[in-house]
Amino acid sequence: MSVQIVRFSTGAEKIGEVEDGIKRLFAAMEEAAPTGIDYTALRVGDGAEFLLILELADADTNPLLEIQEALAFRAKVAGWAEVPVAPQSVTVLGRYSR
């Protein structure tokens, strides 16, 4: 299993654009219906900070790379972010799912 996060801030004027991009991304994912993936997009508070959490069952296989909208979203993050961002690997220390 692989878990990565991307955390970025943007200008207040771009919040709607980021949220629309997230909606398009998740609509494309619903249509493609990839397996072995858990992906969450969050807006922190009511500010302009966003957190993306990607969990892959197989660290060597990322189904997002096969979804055109996911690739477009990834490219747009660089323009939305106020500073360069890169995915960071994280270690899950505890998790409860029912």
Stockholm file with secondary structure:
# STOCKHOLM 1.0

chainA/1-98         MSVQIVRFSTGAEKIGEVEDGIKRLFAAMEEAAPTGIDYTALRVGDGAEFLLILELADADTNPLLEIQEALAFRAKVAGWAEVPVAPQSVTVLGRYSR
#=GR chainA/1-98 SS CEEEEEEEECCGGGHHHHHHHHHHHHHHHHHHCCSSEEEEEEEETTTTEEEEEEEESSTTCCGGGGCHHHHHHHHHHHHHCSSCCCCEECCCCCCCCC
#=GC SS_cons        CEEEEEEEECCGGGHHHHHHHHHHHHHHHHHHCCSSEEEEEEEETTTTEEEEEEEESSTTCCGGGGCHHHHHHHHHHHHHCSSCCCCEECCCCCCCCC
//
